[in-house]
């Protein structure tokens, strides 16, 4: 296929033509994108100023459609989203009625957005709520933690949360689902000393439930650990027939890690080791397994020697 050969003058004229066309398109786009357009954007509702004496349930989704007036640039680059990605709605009117009108709050809502954006209307324009009596309940705090320690160090006693209970208030049906309240994750690494810190309570997933206080004080008892071995006598359980049972050996050695501050006070009275005679009666085992039924929470078991013992039944 033969190529069209242009003279030097014709090539210059062609380039000028292409440049003019591109400049015209760019100018048209610039003017078009500077114009105002109305587009739809979805956003999430955040409620504030809850009614004090009654609880409520929204009867619709917490996502609404906004009719937003903005420039073509916003329509092009914002991808039909408003900034920020949520709007706050004042629920003060619920003290006197069971619905909220967006048309009454358009001014305050528009103040939350970028100045070049303007909300014209909201769908749905009316939010309806179902009311119930607000009740109060106390639930224990559950600490969520991610802790790591310097070698030989660890938690030496019960971790204390102050307060160890929080007060929640809201609809009865919501409070029945709450048996505890978790904290945010407490993250501490390379711990080798006792620590006192504050940690916030986990974000409220119930829109109509309030929690107090919003944070608790956490005390971490930390100590250096060392190894200790005790001889503990074995006890026999499930010997309802009162067999004369002889164990070999009668005691086992329990080796565990204990905090230096508790080294002297922890003795064999803190530990209970048992063997279950049902292993012989029901499972016909030739040896009985040693199990610890009582062991200090602030100690860490290392090993039991022996883990199984021989026995003789004398009838």
N, C-alpha and C positions, 0 to 999 in steps of 0.2 A: 504494500500500500504506500503510495508516494506521500512524502511529507510536504506540507505547505511551506514554502520558503518565503520568508518575509524580509523585506529590506530593513536596513538599520532604522530608517525613519518610521516604517510601519511598526517595528517592534517597540519603539518608544511610545508611539500613539496607543498601542495595545496595553502597555504597562500603565500608562496614564488612565486609560479607561477602567482597568481592573482596580486601580487605586481609588478612583472616584466612586466606583460601586461599593467597595469595602468601606470607605468613609461614610457613604450614605447609609449603609446598613448599620454601622456602628452608631451613627447619630440617631437613627430611628430607634435602635435598641435602648440607647441612653435615655431618650425622651420617654419611651414606653415604660421602662423600669422605674423612672422617677414618678410616674403617675400613681394615684391611689387605687387600690383594688380591695375588694372584700373577699376574704377566704375563710374557710372553716378550720379550726384547730382544736384538738382535744387537750384537756388539762385535768389535773387532779385537784379535788377540793380539800383544803385543810380548815378544820373548824376551830373557832376561838370564841371566848366569852360564853362558856357553857351555862345553861340554867343551873342555879345553885340548889334548888329544892326538888328537882325532878330529873329523872333519867329519860333518855330517848333512844329510839332506833331510827335511822334514816330509812325511808321506804323506797329509795332508789339508789342507783349506783353512785359512787363518789367521783365518777368521771363525767364531765359534761362537754358539750360542743360549744365553742365560742365562735361567734361571727366577728372576725377581727378585720379592721381596716388598717392596711399597711401599704408600703410601697412595693413595687414589683421586685426590687432588690430583696426585700424581706421574703416575699413569696418564693423567690428563686433560691436563696441561701438558707433561710430558716427552715425549709422543708415542712411548711405548714405547722410549725410549732411556735408557741409564745415563749417569751423569756421573762421571768422564770417559768419552770415547768409545772408550777402549781399556783393556786390563788387561795387567799385566806377569806373565809366567809364568817361574818359576825352573826352569832346565834342569840344575841341579846333579845331579839323580838320573840323568841320562843317562851319567854316568861309570861307572855299574854296570849299567844296563839300557837297553832301546831304547824305553821308553814313559814317559809322564808321566800321573799321575792327578790330575784336578782336585780330587777329594774330599780329597786330601792338602794342597791349597793354598787351600781355601775361606776359611780364616781370614785369610791374608795378602791374598787377593783382595778380601775384604769391607772390609779396612782401606783399600783404595784408593778406595772409593766414598763417596758421601755417607752420613752416619751414619743417616739415615732409610731407606736402602735396604739390602736384604739379599739376597745371592744364595743361593738354596736348592740349586740344582743346575745343572750345565752339560751341554749336549748338543753333541758327544759328550763323555762323561766322561773318555775315554782318548785321548791323542794318541800316535801311533806315528811312529817316525823310522827312516830308513834311513841307515846309517853308511858312511863311506868314509874313507880315509886323508887326513889334512890335509896339504896341500903349501903351499909358499911360493914367491912369485914377485915380481920387481921390475918395475914398469912406469913409464914416463915420466909426468910431470905435464903436463897440458895446461891452460894458463891460459885462463879464459873472462873476458873483460873488456868493459866498456862505458866507453870513455874519450873525453873531449873536451878540447881544448886551447885556450888563448888563441891568438889569431891569430899566425901565424908560428912557433909552437912545436909540437914533436912529438917522437916517439920517435927518439932519435939513434943507438941501438945495439940490440943484442939484449937483450930483457927477461930478467932472471935470476930463476929460482925456486930457492930453497934450502930443502930439497934438491930436485933436479930429478927424483928418482925416489921412489916410495913402495913400501912392502912390503905385499903383500896375501897373505893365507893363507886356505885353504879347500879345498873339494873340487876335484880335478883338472879335472873337467868344467866347473865354473864358472870356474876360472881361465883355461881355454882361450878363453873368450869375452871376456876382458879384455886389451886391448892398450895401453890408456892409462887414466889416471884424471883426470877433469876437476875443476877447482876450482869453488867457488861463484863467481858473477859478481862481479868486482871493478868497482865503480862509482866513478869519479872524474871530476869536471868542472872546467873552467877551470884546467887544469894549466899551470904555467909554470916549475916547478922540479922537480929530481929528487925522487923519492918512494920511500920504503921503508915497506912495510906488510905485514901478515899477512892471509892469506885462507884460509878453511877449505876442506877438500876436500868435493866434492859428496856429498850424502847417499847412503849405501850402499843400492842397490836389491837386492843379494843378501843374503838373511837370514842366510846362514851363511858370509859372507866378512868377514874383519876387515881393517882398513887402518891402517897406521902410517907416518908420523905423521898426525894429523888436520888439520894445517894446515901451510902453507909460507910462507916469507918471500919477498916479491916486491920486486925493485928495478927501478924505472922510470928508465932514463937519458933525461932530457929536456933539450932544448937549443933555442935559437932557430935557425930555418932562414933561409937566404938563397939567392938564385938564382945559379947558376953555369953557364957555357957552355964546352964543350970541343969541339974538332975531333977526330974519331975516324976513323982510316982504315978503309975497308971491306974485308972479306974475302969471298972467293967460296967457296961450298960446293957440293957435288955437281957438280964439274967433273972427272968421272972420265975424260973423253976428252982432258983437258988442252988445251982450246981456249985460244987467246990472246984473252982478254977484256979490253977496255978499258972502264972505267967513267967516266961523266961525271955528277957530280964523283967524285973518288977518295975524298974525305972528306965526312963529314956533321957538322953541328953538333948536339950533344946538349945541350939546356937542361934543367936539373933543379934541385931544391931540396936543399940539403945543410946539415947542422948547422955552425954557426960553428966549433966545435971541430975539425971534420974538413975544413974548407974547403981548407987548404993541402995536405993529404995525398992528397986524392982527385984523380987525374989520369986521362989517357986509358988508362993501363994497367989501371984498374979496370973499364973498359967494353969490350965487344966488340960490334961491329956487323957484320952479314953480309948478303949477298944470296944467294938460292938460284937457281942456274942452271936448276933443274927448272922454274921458272916459264916459262922460254923453251923448254926442250926438250919438256916435257910439256903445258904449258898455252898455249904460243905467245904469251905476253905480250910487249908491246912495251917495257915497262919492268919493272924489278926492284924489289920492295918491300924496304925496309930493316927488319931485325929485330935486336933487341938480345938476344944470347945470354948476356951477362954484364953484370950491373948491380948495384951495391951495394944490399943490403937496406935499409940505413939512409938511403938517398936516395930521393927521389920524382921520377919522371920527369915532365917538363912537356911537352916536344915534341921531335921529330926533324925537322931541316930539311936537305935535302928528305926526304920520306917514301918517294919513289920516285926511281930514278936511271935515266938512259939508258945504253945499252951498245952496243958494237960487237964482233962475233965475227969474228976473223981465223983462217981455217983454213989 
